[in-house]
């Protein structure tokens, strides 16, 4: 019997984002742990562990690695994948690509709305939890929104919604 998770517990993510985190987890469990083990073994060879800076640095790196592994396992365990075939382009939703016009600056932007764990502003992948993401979520073509961002208020209009 599958466990049902409440909406608050779920992390919404695209298949691409899920696979990226899964690959990171596999890499950290394998290569990451092996590298740390080698560093610890090398540091132990230097002798007295109480005053061994290399050993303490390797232990600290190991703790960070294990924390990241635990975090990834937790995130992946509560992920709900949004499949491309399930997307509806009648309104902005997670996984859709949206063209917007800034009505004040008369500039156009295109963003893909993704889960917070896979956001990458450099590639125009914005989180559905970001100010712009929250404001446009559920909007339809032609709708206008006012969004408070760190640089002030942006007046945006939805021009197009598509699946990338």
N, CA and C atoms as an extended XYZ file, in Angstrom:
492
Properties=species:S:1:pos:R:3:atomname:S:1:resname:S:1:resid:I:1 pbc="F F F"
N         0.840       -1.178        0.000 N   UNK     1
C         0.000        0.000        0.000 CA  UNK     1
C         0.884        1.241        0.000 C   UNK     1
N         0.635        2.149       -0.923 N   UNK     2
C         1.444        3.368       -1.045 CA  UNK     2
C         1.080        4.355        0.060 C   UNK     2
N         2.094        5.054        0.533 N   UNK     3
C         1.867        6.053        1.574 CA  UNK     3
C         1.465        7.364        0.910 C   UNK     3
N         0.367        7.930        1.337 N   UNK     4
C        -0.071        9.220        0.823 CA  UNK     4
C         0.587       10.329        1.632 C   UNK     4
N         1.150       11.308        0.946 N   UNK     5
C         1.805       12.422        1.621 CA  UNK     5
C         0.946       13.670        1.452 C   UNK     5
N         0.932       14.476        2.499 N   UNK     6
C         0.175       15.720        2.401 CA  UNK     6
C         0.909       16.667        1.474 C   UNK     6
N         0.208       17.667        0.962 N   UNK     7
C         0.785       18.641        0.038 CA  UNK     7
C         1.961       19.378        0.665 C   UNK     7
N         1.921       19.602        1.982 N   UNK     8
C         3.006       20.317        2.651 CA  UNK     8
C         4.291       19.497        2.655 C   UNK     8
N         4.163       18.183        2.704 N   UNK     9
C         5.327       17.311        2.757 CA  UNK     9
C         5.941       17.091        1.383 C   UNK     9
N         5.167       17.212        0.325 N   UNK    10
C         5.644       16.898       -1.005 CA  UNK    10
C         6.544       17.989       -1.571 C   UNK    10
N         7.530       17.549       -2.336 N   UNK    11
C         8.386       18.443       -3.099 CA  UNK    11
C         8.033       18.195       -4.560 C   UNK    11
N         7.502       19.205       -5.209 N   UNK    12
C         7.137       19.077       -6.615 CA  UNK    12
C         8.393       19.281       -7.448 C   UNK    12
N         8.586       18.398       -8.427 N   UNK    13
C         9.797       18.462       -9.223 CA  UNK    13
C         9.543       17.878      -10.600 C   UNK    13
N        10.261       18.388      -11.580 N   UNK    14
C        10.180       17.804      -12.913 CA  UNK    14
C        10.982       16.507      -12.930 C   UNK    14
N        10.733       15.673      -13.907 N   UNK    15
C        11.480       14.411      -14.037 CA  UNK    15
C        12.979       14.710      -14.166 C   UNK    15
N        13.321       15.738      -14.950 N   UNK    16
C        14.724       16.114      -15.151 CA  UNK    16
C        15.397       16.493      -13.827 C   UNK    16
N        14.720       17.286      -13.015 N   UNK    17
C        15.263       17.680      -11.722 CA  UNK    17
C        15.431       16.489      -10.792 C   UNK    17
N        14.458       15.602      -10.799 N   UNK    18
C        14.518       14.400       -9.965 CA  UNK    18
C        15.719       13.539      -10.357 C   UNK    18
N        15.888       13.330      -11.652 N   UNK    19
C        16.993       12.496      -12.130 CA  UNK    19
C        18.349       13.125      -11.797 C   UNK    19
N        18.422       14.443      -11.859 N   UNK    20
C        19.676       15.132      -11.533 CA  UNK    20
C        20.037       14.916      -10.057 C   UNK    20
N        19.063       15.067       -9.165 N   UNK    21
C        19.322       14.844       -7.735 CA  UNK    21
C        19.650       13.378       -7.462 C   UNK    21
N        18.972       12.486       -8.152 N   UNK    22
C        19.214       11.055       -7.969 CA  UNK    22
C        20.642       10.700       -8.389 C   UNK    22
N        21.100       11.255       -9.509 N   UNK    23
C        22.466       11.004       -9.973 CA  UNK    23
C        23.497       11.571       -8.996 C   UNK    23
N        23.198       12.754       -8.432 N   UNK    24
C        24.101       13.331       -7.434 CA  UNK    24
C        24.199       12.401       -6.221 C   UNK    24
N        23.075       11.877       -5.781 N   UNK    25
C        23.056       10.970       -4.639 CA  UNK    25
C        23.887        9.715       -4.926 C   UNK    25
N        23.712        9.136       -6.085 N   UNK    26
C        24.473        7.939       -6.459 CA  UNK    26
C        25.965        8.256       -6.466 C   UNK    26
N        26.323        9.392       -7.017 N   UNK    27
C        27.729        9.795       -7.080 CA  UNK    27
C        28.322       10.008       -5.691 C   UNK    27
N        27.573       10.677       -4.825 N   UNK    28
C        28.072       10.929       -3.471 CA  UNK    28
C        28.215        9.633       -2.683 C   UNK    28
N        27.262        8.731       -2.844 N   UNK    29
C        27.334        7.450       -2.129 CA  UNK    29
C        28.525        6.625       -2.592 C   UNK    29
N        28.854        6.703       -3.855 N   UNK    30
C        29.946        5.904       -4.410 CA  UNK    30
C        31.268        6.651       -4.380 C   UNK    30
N        31.482        7.495       -5.386 N   UNK    31
C        32.752        8.208       -5.537 CA  UNK    31
C        33.038        9.139       -4.362 C   UNK    31
N        32.022        9.842       -3.896 N   UNK    32
C        32.221       10.791       -2.791 CA  UNK    32
C        32.722       10.106       -1.536 C   UNK    32
N        32.075        9.028       -1.166 N   UNK    33
C        32.495        8.288        0.035 CA  UNK    33
C        33.871        7.669       -0.160 C   UNK    33
N        34.156        7.174       -1.347 N   UNK    34
C        35.466        6.576       -1.615 CA  UNK    34
C        36.580        7.604       -1.483 C   UNK    34
N        36.351        8.795       -2.029 N   UNK    35
C        37.354        9.863       -1.948 CA  UNK    35
C        37.620       10.258       -0.500 C   UNK    35
N        36.568       10.384        0.285 N   UNK    36
C        36.722       10.751        1.698 CA  UNK    36
C        37.468        9.652        2.447 C   UNK    36
N        37.124        8.405        2.172 N   UNK    37
C        37.807        7.284        2.834 CA  UNK    37
C        39.301        7.316        2.526 C   UNK    37
N        39.655        7.605        1.291 N   UNK    38
C        41.067        7.680        0.901 CA  UNK    38
C        41.766        8.829        1.632 C   UNK    38
N        41.094        9.976        1.747 N   UNK    39
C        41.677       11.122        2.459 CA  UNK    39
C        41.878       10.800        3.940 C   UNK    39
N        40.902       10.129        4.525 N   UNK    40
C        41.025        9.760        5.942 CA  UNK    40
C        42.181        8.780        6.150 C   UNK    40
N        42.294        7.810        5.255 N   UNK    41
C        43.371        6.821        5.364 CA  UNK    41
C        44.737        7.500        5.236 C   UNK    41
N        44.832        8.418        4.287 N   UNK    42
C        46.095        9.143        4.093 CA  UNK    42
C        46.427        9.992        5.321 C   UNK    42
N        45.423       10.654        5.866 N   UNK    43
C        45.631       11.516        7.040 CA  UNK    43
C        46.031       10.691        8.263 C   UNK    43
N        45.452        9.506        8.402 N   UNK    44
C        45.808        8.633        9.535 CA  UNK    44
C        47.292        8.247        9.486 C   UNK    44
N        47.825        8.153        8.285 N   UNK    45
C        49.231        7.763        8.120 CA  UNK    45
C        50.194        8.817        8.673 C   UNK    45
N        49.702       10.041        8.851 N   UNK    46
C        50.550       11.111        9.380 CA  UNK    46
C        50.780       10.980       10.879 C   UNK    46
N        50.103       10.066       11.536 N   UNK    47
C        50.354        9.836       12.962 CA  UNK    47
C        49.276       10.390       13.860 C   UNK    47
N        49.690       10.978       14.966 N   UNK    48
C        48.822       11.480       16.044 CA  UNK    48
C        47.591       12.211       15.494 C   UNK    48
N        46.406       11.634       15.705 N   UNK    49
C        45.161       12.207       15.178 CA  UNK    49
C        44.703       13.442       15.937 C   UNK    49
N        45.128       13.601       17.182 N   UNK    50
C        44.656       14.741       17.976 CA  UNK    50
C        45.168       16.069       17.438 C   UNK    50
N        46.324       16.059       16.785 N   UNK    51
C        46.877       17.305       16.237 CA  UNK    51
C        47.068       17.209       14.732 C   UNK    51
N        46.249       16.413       14.088 N   UNK    52
C        46.394       16.163       12.663 CA  UNK    52
C        45.339       16.983       11.902 C   UNK    52
N        45.764       18.113       11.343 N   UNK    53
C        44.844       19.014       10.648 CA  UNK    53
C        44.206       18.349        9.429 C   UNK    53
N        44.977       17.542        8.702 N   UNK    54
C        44.449       16.866        7.518 CA  UNK    54
C        43.328       15.900        7.904 C   UNK    54
N        43.517       15.201        9.019 N   UNK    55
C        42.508       14.259        9.485 CA  UNK    55
C        41.225       14.997        9.871 C   UNK    55
N        41.374       16.089       10.615 N   UNK    56
C        40.191       16.854       11.040 CA  UNK    56
C        39.471       17.471        9.840 C   UNK    56
N        40.226       17.928        8.853 N   UNK    57
C        39.615       18.484        7.636 CA  UNK    57
C        38.850       17.390        6.882 C   UNK    57
N        39.438       16.205        6.796 N   UNK    58
C        38.776       15.095        6.104 CA  UNK    58
C        37.514       14.658        6.857 C   UNK    58
N        37.570       14.637        8.191 N   UNK    59
C        36.383       14.281        8.990 CA  UNK    59
C        35.269       15.307        8.773 C   UNK    59
N        35.651       16.589        8.721 N   UNK    60
C        34.654       17.642        8.495 CA  UNK    60
C        34.036       17.495        7.104 C   UNK    60
N        34.859       17.187        6.122 N   UNK    61
C        34.367       16.970        4.767 CA  UNK    61
C        33.430       15.761        4.730 C   UNK    61
N        33.756       14.723        5.495 N   UNK    62
C        32.918       13.536        5.573 CA  UNK    62
C        31.551       13.877        6.175 C   UNK    62
N        31.542       14.697        7.217 N   UNK    63
C        30.275       15.109        7.837 CA  UNK    63
C        29.405       15.877        6.853 C   UNK    63
N        30.011       16.775        6.088 N   UNK    64
C        29.254       17.542        5.083 CA  UNK    64
C        28.685       16.616        4.011 C   UNK    64
N        29.505       15.668        3.571 N   UNK    65
C        29.062       14.719        2.557 CA  UNK    65
C        27.884       13.894        3.067 C   UNK    65
N        27.993       13.379        4.284 N   UNK    66
C        26.915       12.561        4.843 CA  UNK    66
C        25.646       13.383        5.057 C   UNK    66
N        25.795       14.646        5.432 N   UNK    67
C        24.628       15.536        5.582 CA  UNK    67
C        23.946       15.736        4.241 C   UNK    67
N        24.732       15.949        3.196 N   UNK    68
C        24.175       16.143        1.863 CA  UNK    68
C        23.466       14.870        1.401 C   UNK    68
N        24.056       13.719        1.656 N   UNK    69
C        23.423       12.446        1.292 CA  UNK    69
C        22.076       12.297        2.000 C   UNK    69
N        22.049       12.569        3.297 N   UNK    70
C        20.788       12.477        4.050 CA  UNK    70
C        19.747       13.438        3.504 C   UNK    70
N        20.174       14.666        3.202 N   UNK    71
C        19.249       15.676        2.675 CA  UNK    71
C        18.687       15.219        1.333 C   UNK    71
N        19.554       14.713        0.435 N   UNK    72
C        19.091       14.240       -0.871 CA  UNK    72
C        18.123       13.072       -0.724 C   UNK    72
N        18.430       12.135        0.153 N   UNK    73
C        17.536       10.996        0.381 CA  UNK    73
C        16.170       11.479        0.864 C   UNK    73
N        16.173       12.441        1.767 N   UNK    74
C        14.921       12.977        2.296 CA  UNK    74
C        14.125       13.673        1.189 C   UNK    74
N        14.797       14.530        0.423 N   UNK    75
C        14.111       15.257       -0.649 CA  UNK    75
C        13.527       14.289       -1.671 C   UNK    75
N        14.315       13.323       -2.097 N   UNK    76
C        13.852       12.380       -3.104 CA  UNK    76
C        12.703       11.515       -2.584 C   UNK    76
N        12.707       11.231       -1.276 N   UNK    77
C        11.641       10.399       -0.704 CA  UNK    77
C        10.297       11.113       -0.684 C   UNK    77
N        10.307       12.427       -0.675 N   UNK    78
C         9.031       13.151       -0.634 CA  UNK    78
C         8.722       13.888       -1.939 C   UNK    78
N         9.417       13.498       -3.014 N   UNK    79
C         9.213       14.138       -4.308 CA  UNK    79
C         7.995       13.594       -5.028 C   UNK    79
N         7.261       14.509       -5.606 N   UNK    80
C         6.186       14.146       -6.529 CA  UNK    80
C         6.599       14.681       -7.885 C   UNK    80
N         6.788       13.801       -8.832 N   UNK    81
C         7.270       14.184      -10.156 CA  UNK    81
C         6.111       14.673      -11.016 C   UNK    81
N         6.337       15.825      -11.636 N   UNK    82
C         5.365       16.374      -12.573 CA  UNK    82
C         5.781       15.896      -13.955 C   UNK    82
N         4.957       15.070      -14.558 N   UNK    83
C         5.263       14.505      -15.868 CA  UNK    83
C         4.823       15.458      -16.972 C   UNK    83
N         5.630       15.564      -18.024 N   UNK    84
C         5.347       16.462      -19.141 CA  UNK    84
C         3.986       16.150      -19.762 C   UNK    84
N         3.652       14.885      -19.865 N   UNK    85
C         2.372       14.496      -20.456 CA  UNK    85
C         1.156       14.943      -19.655 C   UNK    85
N         1.362       15.236      -18.380 N   UNK    86
C         0.264       15.668      -17.519 CA  UNK    86
C         0.080       17.178      -17.496 C   UNK    86
N         0.979       17.910      -18.170 N   UNK    87
C         0.921       19.367      -18.114 CA  UNK    87
C        -0.204       19.917      -18.974 C   UNK    87
N        -0.792       20.986      -18.493 N   UNK    88
C        -1.863       21.688      -19.179 CA  UNK    88
C        -1.357       23.104      -19.436 C   UNK    88
N        -1.325       23.501      -20.695 N   UNK    89
C        -0.808       24.830      -21.022 CA  UNK    89
C        -1.875       25.922      -20.996 C   UNK    89
N        -3.033       25.622      -20.445 N   UNK    90
C        -4.062       26.668      -20.350 CA  UNK    90
C        -3.744       27.643      -19.225 C   UNK    90
N        -2.896       27.221      -18.272 N   UNK    91
C        -2.457       28.116      -17.206 CA  UNK    91
C        -1.034       27.742      -16.800 C   UNK    91
N        -0.359       28.670      -16.162 N   UNK    92
C         1.022       28.454      -15.746 CA  UNK    92
C         1.056       27.425      -14.618 C   UNK    92
N         1.887       26.405      -14.794 N   UNK    93
C         2.055       25.392      -13.756 CA  UNK    93
C         3.505       24.929      -13.754 C   UNK    93
N         3.851       24.168      -12.748 N   UNK    94
C         5.203       23.633      -12.639 CA  UNK    94
C         5.522       22.837      -13.894 C   UNK    94
N         6.673       23.111      -14.506 N   UNK    95
C         7.085       22.406      -15.710 CA  UNK    95
C         6.786       23.133      -17.004 C   UNK    95
N         5.956       24.168      -16.958 N   UNK    96
C         5.661       24.917      -18.176 CA  UNK    96
C         6.687       26.023      -18.395 C   UNK    96
N         6.848       26.406      -19.642 N   UNK    97
C         7.715       27.520      -20.013 CA  UNK    97
C         6.801       28.693      -20.341 C   UNK    97
N         7.125       29.846      -19.759 N   UNK    98
C         6.248       31.005      -19.843 CA  UNK    98
C         7.000       32.197      -20.408 C   UNK    98
N         6.394       32.848      -21.396 N   UNK    99
C         6.944       34.097      -21.908 CA  UNK    99
C         6.180       35.235      -21.250 C   UNK    99
N         6.927       36.173      -20.702 N   UNK   100
C         6.342       37.315      -19.990 CA  UNK   100
C         6.867       38.620      -20.571 C   UNK   100
N         6.054       39.650      -20.517 N   UNK   101
C         6.510       40.989      -20.884 CA  UNK   101
C         6.463       41.853      -19.641 C   UNK   101
N         7.591       42.517      -19.371 N   UNK   102
C         7.641       43.513      -18.300 CA  UNK   102
C         7.050       44.770      -18.905 C   UNK   102
N         5.854       45.141      -18.470 N   UNK   103
C         5.128       46.249      -19.087 CA  UNK   103
C         5.744       47.607      -18.791 C   UNK   103
N         6.536       47.715      -17.740 N   UNK   104
C         7.198       48.978      -17.436 CA  UNK   104
C         8.479       49.139      -18.254 C   UNK   104
N         9.302       48.120      -18.281 N   UNK   105
C        10.587       48.179      -18.990 CA  UNK   105
C        10.455       47.787      -20.458 C   UNK   105
N         9.292       47.263      -20.859 N   UNK   106
C         9.047       46.797      -22.225 CA  UNK   106
C        10.097       45.776      -22.675 C   UNK   106
N        10.404       44.850      -21.773 N   UNK   107
C        11.318       43.762      -22.091 CA  UNK   107
C        10.577       42.445      -21.948 C   UNK   107
N        11.057       41.443      -22.667 N   UNK   108
C        10.405       40.138      -22.633 CA  UNK   108
C        11.335       39.120      -21.984 C   UNK   108
N        10.754       38.224      -21.195 N   UNK   109
C        11.489       37.174      -20.505 CA  UNK   109
C        10.804       35.847      -20.773 C   UNK   109
N        11.593       34.786      -20.789 N   UNK   110
C        11.042       33.441      -20.897 CA  UNK   110
C        11.626       32.617      -19.759 C   UNK   110
N        10.747       32.046      -18.941 N   UNK   111
C        11.158       31.255      -17.800 CA  UNK   111
C        10.496       29.887      -17.855 C   UNK   111
N        11.190       28.892      -17.321 N   UNK   112
C        10.572       27.590      -17.092 CA  UNK   112
C        10.362       27.492      -15.598 C   UNK   112
N         9.146       27.199      -15.194 N   UNK   113
C         8.800       27.116      -13.776 CA  UNK   113
C         9.119       25.707      -13.275 C   UNK   113
N         9.998       25.635      -12.275 N   UNK   114
C        10.454       24.347      -11.745 CA  UNK   114
C        10.343       24.341      -10.228 C   UNK   114
N        10.593       23.183       -9.628 N   UNK   115
C        10.618       23.067       -8.180 CA  UNK   115
C        11.814       23.822       -7.615 C   UNK   115
N        11.735       24.180       -6.350 N   UNK   116
C        12.793       24.990       -5.747 CA  UNK   116
C        14.147       24.298       -5.755 C   UNK   116
N        14.171       22.972       -5.744 N   UNK   117
C        15.434       22.242       -5.719 CA  UNK   117
C        16.149       22.244       -7.062 C   UNK   117
N        15.446       22.567       -8.131 N   UNK   118
C        16.059       22.525       -9.453 CA  UNK   118
C        16.144       23.895      -10.112 C   UNK   118
N        15.853       24.949       -9.379 N   UNK   119
C        15.913       26.304       -9.917 CA  UNK   119
C        17.342       26.668      -10.307 C   UNK   119
N        17.466       27.366      -11.425 N   UNK   120
C        18.753       27.850      -11.908 CA  UNK   120
C        18.497       29.114      -12.725 C   UNK   120
N        18.553       30.270      -12.071 N   UNK   121
C        18.254       31.521      -12.773 CA  UNK   121
C        19.126       31.768      -14.005 C   UNK   121
N        20.362       31.249      -14.006 N   UNK   122
C        21.248       31.449      -15.159 CA  UNK   122
C        20.699       30.804      -16.426 C   UNK   122
N        19.910       29.756      -16.262 N   UNK   123
C        19.320       29.082      -17.419 CA  UNK   123
C        17.819       29.362      -17.503 C   UNK   123
N        17.366       30.412      -16.825 N   UNK   124
C        15.958       30.838      -16.835 CA  UNK   124
C        15.003       29.791      -16.290 C   UNK   124
N        15.479       29.001      -15.348 N   UNK   125
C        14.635       28.027      -14.647 CA  UNK   125
C        14.382       28.619      -13.260 C   UNK   125
N        13.172       29.133      -13.054 N   UNK   126
C        12.869       29.776      -11.781 CA  UNK   126
C        11.965       28.901      -10.922 C   UNK   126
N        12.140       29.050       -9.629 N   UNK   127
C        11.371       28.274       -8.669 CA  UNK   127
C         9.924       28.742       -8.621 C   UNK   127
N         9.047       27.784       -8.441 N   UNK   128
C         7.630       28.119       -8.260 CA  UNK   128
C         7.420       28.811       -6.922 C   UNK   128
N         8.449       28.791       -6.051 N   UNK   129
C         8.367       29.453       -4.750 CA  UNK   129
C         9.000       30.849       -4.763 C   UNK   129
N         9.606       31.239       -5.888 N   UNK   130
C        10.195       32.581       -6.006 CA  UNK   130
C         9.073       33.605       -6.133 C   UNK   130
N         9.355       34.880       -5.912 N   UNK   131
C         8.295       35.888       -6.044 CA  UNK   131
C         7.607       35.861       -7.412 C   UNK   131
N         8.380       35.816       -8.486 N   UNK   132
C         7.785       35.778       -9.826 CA  UNK   132
C         7.039       34.460      -10.029 C   UNK   132
N         7.647       33.359       -9.606 N   UNK   133
C         6.998       32.049       -9.744 CA  UNK   133
C         5.653       31.988       -9.052 C   UNK   133
N         5.613       32.459       -7.806 N   UNK   134
C         4.345       32.470       -7.058 CA  UNK   134
C         3.307       33.346       -7.745 C   UNK   134
N         3.749       34.491       -8.258 N   UNK   135
C         2.810       35.444       -8.863 CA  UNK   135
C         2.190       34.920      -10.150 C   UNK   135
N         2.957       34.188      -10.951 N   UNK   136
C         2.436       33.740      -12.249 CA  UNK   136
C         1.779       32.361      -12.200 C   UNK   136
N         1.992       31.628      -11.124 N   UNK   137
C         1.410       30.291      -10.995 CA  UNK   137
C        -0.113       30.365      -11.121 C   UNK   137
N        -0.660       29.606      -12.036 N   UNK   138
C        -2.114       29.570      -12.234 CA  UNK   138
C        -2.646       30.643      -13.173 C   UNK   138
N        -1.799       31.547      -13.623 N   UNK   139
C        -2.239       32.620      -14.530 CA  UNK   139
C        -2.394       32.076      -15.943 C   UNK   139
N        -3.191       32.770      -16.755 N   UNK   140
C        -3.438       32.376      -18.132 CA  UNK   140
C        -2.884       33.439      -19.075 C   UNK   140
N        -2.802       33.095      -20.360 N   UNK   141
C        -2.300       34.035      -21.359 CA  UNK   141
C        -3.149       35.299      -21.337 C   UNK   141
N        -2.482       36.443      -21.307 N   UNK   142
C        -3.155       37.734      -21.288 CA  UNK   142
C        -3.290       38.340      -19.903 C   UNK   142
N        -3.173       37.524      -18.868 N   UNK   143
C        -3.286       38.042      -17.512 CA  UNK   143
C        -2.060       38.855      -17.129 C   UNK   143
N        -2.298       39.875      -16.290 N   UNK   144
C        -1.223       40.727      -15.804 CA  UNK   144
C        -1.099       40.557      -14.298 C   UNK   144
N         0.143       40.662      -13.806 N   UNK   145
C         0.400       40.544      -12.373 CA  UNK   145
C         1.407       41.603      -11.950 C   UNK   145
N         1.292       42.019      -10.698 N   UNK   146
C         2.269       42.906      -10.079 CA  UNK   146
C         3.081       42.033       -9.133 C   UNK   146
N         4.411       42.112       -9.242 N   UNK   147
C         5.279       41.259       -8.439 CA  UNK   147
C         6.295       42.111       -7.704 C   UNK   147
N         6.361       41.929       -6.394 N   UNK   148
C         7.391       42.619       -5.609 CA  UNK   148
C         8.645       41.764       -5.649 C   UNK   148
N         9.712       42.351       -6.187 N   UNK   149
C        11.018       41.689       -6.272 CA  UNK   149
C        12.035       42.571       -5.550 C   UNK   149
N        13.233       42.051       -5.295 N   UNK   150
C        14.217       42.857       -4.565 CA  UNK   150
C        14.481       44.244       -5.164 C   UNK   150
N        14.352       44.381       -6.475 N   UNK   151
C        14.618       45.675       -7.115 CA  UNK   151
C        13.372       46.556       -7.227 C   UNK   151
N        12.276       46.166       -6.585 N   UNK   152
C        11.053       46.970       -6.648 CA  UNK   152
C         9.862       46.128       -7.053 C   UNK   152
N         8.969       46.743       -7.820 N   UNK   153
C         7.755       46.061       -8.267 CA  UNK   153
C         7.804       45.928       -9.782 C   UNK   153
N         7.512       44.722      -10.268 N   UNK   154
C         7.461       44.485      -11.708 CA  UNK   154
C         6.010       44.246      -12.121 C   UNK   154
N         5.640       44.829      -13.241 N   UNK   155
C         4.302       44.668      -13.808 CA  UNK   155
C         4.463       43.753      -15.023 C   UNK   155
N         4.013       42.509      -14.892 N   UNK   156
C         4.233       41.494      -15.915 CA  UNK   156
C         2.925       41.057      -16.573 C   UNK   156
N         3.038       40.695      -17.832 N   UNK   157
C         1.904       40.159      -18.581 CA  UNK   157
C         2.310       38.812      -19.166 C   UNK   157
N         1.445       37.810      -19.016 N   UNK   158
C         1.703       36.478      -19.563 CA  UNK   158
C         1.412       36.509      -21.059 C   UNK   158
N         2.433       36.217      -21.875 N   UNK   159
C         2.267       36.235      -23.335 CA  UNK   159
C         2.014       34.859      -23.912 C   UNK   159
N         2.705       33.850      -23.349 N   UNK   160
C         2.606       32.505      -23.910 CA  UNK   160
C         2.933       31.489      -22.833 C   UNK   160
N         2.256       30.350      -22.900 N   UNK   161
C         2.529       29.216      -21.998 CA  UNK   161
C         2.709       28.000      -22.889 C   UNK   161
N         3.846       27.317      -22.713 N   UNK   162
C         4.102       26.144      -23.548 CA  UNK   162
C         4.886       25.097      -22.738 C   UNK   162
N         5.026       23.949      -23.331 N   UNK   163
C         5.841       22.885      -22.742 CA  UNK   163
C         7.169       22.902      -23.469 C   UNK   163
N         8.243       23.016      -22.717 N   UNK   164
C         9.586       23.111      -23.343 CA  UNK   164
C        10.002       21.806      -23.965 C   UNK   164
